[in-house]
């Protein structure tokens, strides 16, 4: 179970974040100011720090700077400051991403998952088998009828995601978050284009459209 340090001084937001992350399967600890956050960080291991900028005693920038002196743990900043200068200041401290208040809890959760995956926080996965497909996440090989598929990195990640959660429907926004990391320069049409190319390479109906919602691995038949 991954452990997240929530650094937030508003009790209502503390409670909301803690409940939501625990429901998603994470262990949490909460600090209400910068001094408490650094004290907890010194005494406990964490896989990610969810860090508010506007904090008592030591602000989020100061906390991040001190964390970075000793650790490269992923840091996701929560802020009501949406100005470019503030965001650049955070990225200058080597944070992993920003979430601007007010924020969507599902979007926040997806960002956390993306950051943990990119930081190596996910365990090695077993091979995924689906009909005539075999996908090896560790070697990044995909075989169809025993023959290797020539997939781009994004196509492979999409295929892996669908096969790892058979039957689950992924919206375009979810796919952008999981695969592209919610890059502001990428729109949902890119998802459709990659799905189209992947379907062409598979040459079989392994990925189906859920009209008005998104995509999923096609249901296996008898």
N, C-alpha and C positions, 0 to 999 in steps of 0.2 A: 504494500500500500504506500503510495507516494504521499509525502508530508509537505503541506503548504503553510507558510507563515503569512498570516493576514495582518497587515499593519494599517490600521484604520481607526480614527478617533471618534467617529460617529457610531453610537451603540446600535442604532437601527440597521446601518449598513453592515456592521460587524456581524450581527445576528443573521441577516439575510445571506451574506457571503458564506458564513460558517455552515448554515443549514444546507445551502445549495451544494457546496463542495462536498460535504459529508454524504449527501444523498447520491452524489456522483462517484463515490467510492474513495475519496481522499481523506487523509487524516489532517487535522488542522490545529494550529495554535494561533492565538490572537494577541496582538500588542496594540495599545491605545496611544502610544507616543513613540518618538524616535529612540529615546533612551531605553525603554522597555524592549523595543524591537531588537536593538543591538545586544542587549543582555540575553534575550532568548536565542539569538543567532549564535552567540558565543558558547552556549551550553547545550544546544540541541542540533542535530543534523536536519537540514531541510532540502527538499528537491526543487522548490521554487518559492520566491518571495513575491507576494502580491502587495505592492507598496503604494500607499497614498502619498501625494506630494505635500499637501497642506497638513502638517502634523505639529503638535505641541513639542516644545523642548528642542528637538532637532527635526528639521523638515526632511521630506523624502529624498531630496537631492543629497543632503548631508549623510543620511543613512546609507544611500546607495554608494556614495564615495567611500565610506568606511568599509562597507561590505566588499567592494571591489579591491580593496587593499589586501584582502586575505582569501577571496573566493571568487570563482566564476559561476556561482549558482545562478540560474535564470532569474531575472527580475522583470516583472510585469507591473508597470506603473499605472495607478488610477489617479486621474486628475480632472479638475474642473477647468484647468488652464489649457486652452486649445490653441494658443498662439504658437507660431512657428519657432520663435526664439526659445520658448520653454521646452518644446519637443526636442529641438536640436541640443539643448543643454542636457536633457536626459540621455539622448543617444550618444552624446559625448562622454557620458559616464558608463557607456557600454550596457545600457539596458537592452532587453530583448524586444519589448514592444510597449505601446501605450494603449490604454482604454480611457476614453473621455466620458466623464459623467454628464448626464445620466447614460447608463449603458444597458445593453441587453444581456441578461444572465446567460442565455444559450450561446450568444456570441462570445462572451467572456470565457465560458467553459471550453469552447472550441479553440480559442486562442491559447488557453492553458495546455490543451492536449497537443496542439501543434508545437508549442515551445518545448514541452517535455520530450516529444518525439525527436525533434531536431537536436536536443541536447544529449541524446542518447539515453533518455530516461525510460525508454520502453525496452522490455526484455527481448531476447532473440526469439523469433517466432518459428513455429513448425511450418513445414510445407503445407500449402493449401491445395486441396484437390476438389475439383468440381467438374463433373461429367468427364470430358476428355482433356481437361486442363490440369496442369500441375504448375504451381507458382511457388518458387523458393525465395522468401523475403531476404534471406541472408546473402545469397549469391546473386540476387536480382535476376533470376532466370525464369522465363515463362515458357512452358512446353505445351504444344497442342498436338495430340496424337504422337507424342514422343519427339516432335520436331520443334526446334527453338523458334519462338516468335521474335521478330525484329521490332521491338517496342521502344518508343522514346521514354525518357525518365518519367514524364507526367503520365503517359499511357500505362506504364507499369504500375505506378502508384495508384492510379484509378482502379485498375484491375485488382490489385491487391486489396484495396479498401472494400470493393464490392464482395470479393470472395471471403474476406474475413468476417463479414456480417451478412450472411445470406438471408435474403428476405427483407432486410432493412432498407427503407427508402431514404435516399439522400437528396436533399434539395440542392439546387445550384449554389446557394449561399454556403451551405455546409461543405460542399466539395471545394469551393474556393478557399474556405478556411483551412480545410484539412490538407489540401494539395498545394495550393499557391500561397498559403499563409495570409490570405486576405490583402494581397497587394492592391493598393488603391488604383494602380494603373491597369488592372485586369478586370474585365467585366464578365457577366455571366455567359455571353456568347462564346467566350473562349472555352468554357466547359462543354457546350454543345459541339463545338468543332472537334475537341479531343475525343469526345464520346463517339462521334461519327467516324473518326479515323480508327479508333480502337475496334469498333464494330466491323469495319471493313477488313481489318487484319485478322479478326477472329473468324469471319465469314460464317458465323452462326449466331443464332439469337440467344446470346448469353447475357446480354444487358438489355433490359426492357425499360421503356418509358412509362412512368406513372403520370398520366395526363394531369396537368395543372399542379403537379407537385415536384417531381424530379426523376431520379433513376434508381434502379436496384438490379441485383443479379436476378435473372429470370428464374421463375420457380421451376424446380426439377420435376419432371413428369415420370409417373409410374416407373 
